[in-house]
Amino acid sequence: MVWKAILDEAHRLYSNWHTRLHDYYMMYGTKEEALMYVPDDFNDSDWKILVDYFSIPWFEIVSGKNKTNKAKQRVNHTTGSKSFLEVSYDARDRVAGKEPNMQTLW
């Protein structure tokens, strides 16, 4: 149980860090411009590797699709990295095995 909590927290921290770096990269119009402005907590060679990763076509396509899908969401997700299904599963009555009703859950 403790090990899972540690891994979940490590995943959350990594995900937030990666998102922050991608947001920083997106502030600049081009790959070349992003390479000129290395974040304070990065060295030049590591930043170049990350900028190269952010600018590959596959990453840009997936990122664009995710951005489009996020814009379509009508309900704001406020439970962090957990899906709606995971929140429902965690809130169920474990003894009776019943899922909570939607009013109770949300």
Backbone as JSON, one array per atom type, in Angstrom:
{
  "sequence": "MVWKAILDEAHRLYSNWHTRLHDYYMMYGTKEEALMYVPDDFNDSDWKILVDYFSIPWFEIVSGKNKTNKAKQRVNHTTGSKSFLEVSYDARDRVAGKEPNMQTLW",
  "N": [[0.82, -1.18, 0.0], [1.89, 1.29, 0.83], [4.0, 1.45, -0.95], [2.66, 1.7, -3.4], [1.49, 4.22, -3.04], [3.79, 5.79, -2.98], [4.79, 5.37, -5.58], [2.63, 6.41, -7.06], [2.74, 9.11, -6.3], [5.28, 9.79, -7.28], [4.82, 9.44, -10.02], [2.88, 11.44, -10.41], [4.38, 13.76, -9.84], [6.38, 13.6, -11.84], [4.78, 13.77, -14.14], [3.64, 16.34, -13.86], [5.99, 17.88, -13.97], [6.91, 17.28, -16.55], [4.78, 18.32, -18.06], [5.0, 21.02, -17.36], [7.44, 21.64, -18.57], [6.78, 21.19, -21.27], [4.85, 23.17, -21.63], [6.49, 25.4, -21.31], [8.14, 25.08, -23.54], [6.2, 25.44, -25.53], [5.73, 28.15, -25.38], [7.3, 29.42, -27.18], [7.62, 30.19, -30.65], [8.97, 28.63, -32.56], [11.08, 25.73, -33.0], [13.79, 26.37, -33.04], [13.8, 28.85, -31.75], [12.94, 28.07, -29.2], [15.13, 26.54, -28.44], [16.98, 28.51, -27.94], [16.32, 29.56, -25.49], [16.94, 28.23, -22.74], [15.59, 26.51, -19.96], [16.08, 27.46, -16.49], [16.7, 25.31, -14.77], [17.89, 23.38, -16.35], [20.4, 21.85, -18.44], [22.11, 22.71, -21.51], [22.38, 20.54, -23.36], [20.56, 18.56, -22.45], [18.16, 19.99, -22.66], [18.05, 20.35, -25.42], [17.65, 17.71, -26.3], [15.1, 17.24, -25.22], [13.58, 19.24, -26.53], [13.87, 18.36, -29.15], [12.4, 16.0, -28.91], [9.84, 17.02, -28.25], [9.25, 18.19, -30.67], [8.98, 16.27, -32.64], [7.04, 14.8, -35.28], [5.15, 12.79, -34.5], [4.77, 13.26, -31.71], [3.72, 15.86, -31.78], [1.32, 15.43, -33.17], [-0.11, 13.7, -31.44], [-0.21, 15.35, -29.18], [-1.71, 17.49, -30.19], [-4.16, 16.17, -30.71], [-4.87, 15.43, -28.09], [-5.19, 17.96, -26.97], [-7.38, 18.92, -28.44], [-9.36, 17.04, -27.68], [-9.46, 17.55, -24.92], [-10.55, 20.11, -24.94], [-13.14, 19.54, -25.67], [-14.36, 18.47, -23.47], [-17.03, 18.58, -21.2], [-17.37, 18.43, -18.52], [-15.47, 19.39, -15.83], [-12.52, 17.87, -14.82], [-11.54, 17.08, -11.67], [-10.04, 15.45, -10.07], [-7.36, 14.95, -10.21], [-4.96, 12.76, -11.55], [-6.56, 10.56, -11.68], [-9.01, 8.59, -13.3], [-12.54, 9.03, -14.08], [-13.78, 6.6, -13.66], [-12.0, 5.29, -11.9], [-12.28, 6.92, -9.63], [-14.94, 6.42, -8.99], [-14.75, 3.67, -8.45], [-13.06, 3.7, -6.18], [-14.76, 4.94, -4.38], [-16.79, 3.17, -3.88], [-18.96, 0.96, -2.01], [-17.28, -1.23, -0.24], [-17.91, -3.51, 1.22], [-20.55, -4.27, 0.51], [-20.2, -4.14, -2.17], [-21.27, -2.26, -3.87], [-21.61, 0.35, -6.25], [-21.31, 3.92, -5.83], [-24.09, 6.27, -6.04], [-24.6, 8.68, -8.68], [-25.14, 11.3, -7.75], [-24.15, 11.29, -5.15], [-21.5, 10.74, -5.67], [-20.53, 12.83, -7.35]],
  "CA": [[0.0, 0.0, 0.0], [2.78, 2.45, 0.88], [4.77, 1.46, -2.2], [1.77, 2.23, -4.43], [1.37, 5.65, -2.79], [5.06, 6.4, -3.39], [4.83, 5.36, -7.05], [1.62, 7.36, -7.55], [3.26, 10.46, -6.1], [6.38, 9.97, -8.24], [4.2, 9.61, -11.33], [2.25, 12.76, -10.44], [5.44, 14.77, -9.91], [6.98, 13.53, -13.17], [3.81, 14.26, -15.11], [3.57, 17.79, -13.71], [7.26, 18.42, -14.44], [6.91, 17.14, -18.01], [3.8, 19.28, -18.56], [5.57, 22.36, -17.2], [8.46, 21.81, -19.61], [6.12, 21.3, -22.56], [4.26, 24.51, -21.65], [7.61, 26.32, -21.53], [8.51, 24.9, -24.95], [5.13, 25.99, -26.36], [5.74, 29.62, -25.34], [8.1, 29.9, -28.3], [6.99, 29.86, -31.92], [9.71, 27.64, -33.35], [12.04, 24.87, -32.3], [15.04, 27.12, -32.91], [13.62, 29.86, -30.71], [12.89, 27.36, -27.92], [16.5, 26.13, -28.11], [17.74, 29.68, -27.48], [15.92, 29.9, -24.13], [17.02, 27.02, -21.91], [15.11, 26.75, -18.58], [17.14, 27.6, -15.49], [17.05, 24.04, -14.14], [18.29, 22.45, -17.41], [21.6, 22.19, -19.19], [21.82, 22.87, -22.94], [22.24, 19.27, -24.09], [19.3, 17.93, -22.05], [17.06, 20.77, -23.23], [18.01, 20.06, -26.86], [17.02, 16.39, -26.44], [13.68, 17.38, -24.94], [12.99, 20.03, -27.62], [13.78, 17.44, -30.3], [11.28, 15.09, -28.63], [8.59, 17.77, -28.36], [9.01, 18.66, -32.04], [8.8, 15.2, -33.63], [5.65, 14.81, -35.77], [4.29, 11.92, -33.69], [4.43, 13.94, -30.46], [2.87, 17.0, -32.1], [0.0, 14.91, -33.54], [-0.76, 13.23, -30.21], [-0.45, 16.53, -28.35], [-2.83, 18.21, -30.8], [-5.39, 15.4, -30.47], [-5.19, 15.55, -26.67], [-5.67, 19.32, -26.74], [-8.73, 18.97, -29.01], [-10.24, 16.25, -26.82], [-9.61, 18.27, -23.64], [-11.45, 21.24, -25.18], [-14.5, 19.01, -25.84], [-14.9, 18.01, -22.19], [-18.01, 19.48, -20.61], [-17.23, 18.33, -17.07], [-14.09, 19.61, -15.43], [-11.98, 16.76, -14.04], [-10.85, 17.69, -10.53], [-9.5, 14.42, -9.19], [-5.97, 14.68, -10.55], [-4.7, 11.83, -12.65], [-7.51, 9.44, -11.64], [-10.15, 8.66, -14.22], [-13.84, 9.01, -13.42], [-14.03, 5.21, -13.26], [-11.2, 5.01, -10.7], [-12.89, 7.62, -8.5], [-16.14, 5.65, -8.66], [-14.3, 2.41, -7.85], [-12.55, 3.99, -4.85], [-15.85, 5.4, -3.51], [-17.82, 2.14, -3.76], [-19.12, 0.27, -0.73], [-16.46, -2.43, -0.43], [-18.56, -4.66, 1.85], [-21.7, -4.68, -0.32], [-19.77, -4.16, -3.56], [-22.13, -1.37, -4.66], [-21.05, 1.62, -6.7], [-22.1, 5.05, -5.33], [-24.9, 6.9, -7.09], [-23.91, 9.83, -9.28], [-25.28, 12.49, -6.91], [-23.21, 11.15, -4.04], [-20.14, 10.74, -6.19], [-20.12, 14.11, -7.93]],
  "C": [[0.88, 1.26, 0.0], [3.56, 2.58, -0.42], [3.94, 2.05, -3.34], [1.63, 3.75, -4.27], [2.63, 6.39, -3.23], [5.15, 6.46, -4.91], [3.82, 6.33, -7.65], [2.11, 8.79, -7.43], [4.41, 10.75, -7.07], [5.84, 10.19, -9.65], [3.58, 11.0, -11.46], [3.3, 13.87, -10.58], [6.1, 14.79, -11.28], [6.05, 14.11, -14.22], [3.7, 15.78, -15.06], [4.83, 18.47, -14.24], [7.31, 18.41, -15.96], [5.95, 18.15, -18.65], [4.34, 20.7, -18.47], [6.62, 22.63, -18.28], [7.83, 21.95, -20.99], [5.45, 22.67, -22.7], [5.33, 25.57, -21.92], [8.04, 26.28, -22.99], [7.48, 25.58, -25.86], [5.07, 27.51, -26.34], [6.47, 30.2, -26.55], [7.54, 29.37, -29.61], [7.67, 28.75, -32.7], [10.64, 26.83, -32.45], [13.34, 25.63, -32.04], [14.95, 28.17, -31.81], [13.59, 29.21, -29.32], [14.29, 26.93, -27.48], [17.34, 27.29, -27.58], [17.46, 30.01, -26.01], [15.82, 28.63, -23.27], [16.49, 27.34, -20.51], [16.27, 26.75, -17.59], [17.61, 26.26, -14.92], [17.47, 22.97, -15.15], [19.64, 22.85, -17.97], [21.26, 22.14, -20.68], [21.57, 21.54, -23.64], [20.94, 18.54, -23.73], [18.1, 18.66, -22.65], [16.93, 20.49, -24.73], [17.33, 18.71, -27.11], [15.51, 16.5, -26.24], [12.96, 18.18, -26.03], [12.86, 19.17, -28.87], [12.6, 16.49, -30.13], [9.94, 15.8, -28.81], [8.25, 18.14, -29.8], [8.89, 17.53, -33.07], [7.32, 15.14, -34.03], [4.7, 13.96, -34.93], [3.84, 12.63, -32.42], [3.48, 15.09, -30.72], [1.45, 16.55, -32.46], [-0.77, 14.48, -32.29], [-1.12, 14.41, -29.31], [-1.64, 17.33, -28.87], [-4.16, 17.51, -30.57], [-5.83, 15.53, -29.01], [-5.77, 16.93, -26.35], [-7.1, 19.48, -27.25], [-9.72, 18.23, -28.12], [-10.49, 16.94, -25.48], [-10.59, 19.42, -23.8], [-12.91, 20.8, -25.3], [-15.14, 18.61, -24.52], [-15.86, 19.05, -21.61], [-17.92, 19.49, -19.09], [-15.76, 18.49, -16.74], [-13.63, 18.48, -14.52], [-11.14, 17.35, -12.91], [-10.22, 16.67, -9.6], [-8.06, 14.07, -9.52], [-5.86, 13.69, -11.68], [-5.66, 10.63, -12.65], [-8.62, 9.66, -12.66], [-11.45, 8.68, -13.42], [-14.15, 7.6, -12.9], [-13.25, 4.85, -12.0], [-11.79, 5.68, -9.46], [-14.13, 6.86, -8.04], [-15.77, 4.35, -7.95], [-13.82, 2.63, -6.41], [-13.67, 4.36, -3.87], [-16.92, 4.33, -3.27], [-17.85, 1.57, -2.34], [-18.41, -1.08, -0.88], [-17.12, -3.68, 0.17], [-19.68, -5.18, 0.95], [-21.32, -4.76, -1.79], [-20.59, -3.26, -4.47], [-21.39, -0.09, -5.01], [-21.9, 2.76, -6.12], [-22.98, 5.62, -6.44], [-24.21, 8.19, -7.55], [-24.01, 11.09, -8.42], [-24.31, 12.45, -5.74], [-21.77, 11.31, -4.52], [-19.69, 12.12, -6.64], [-20.86, 15.26, -7.3]]
}
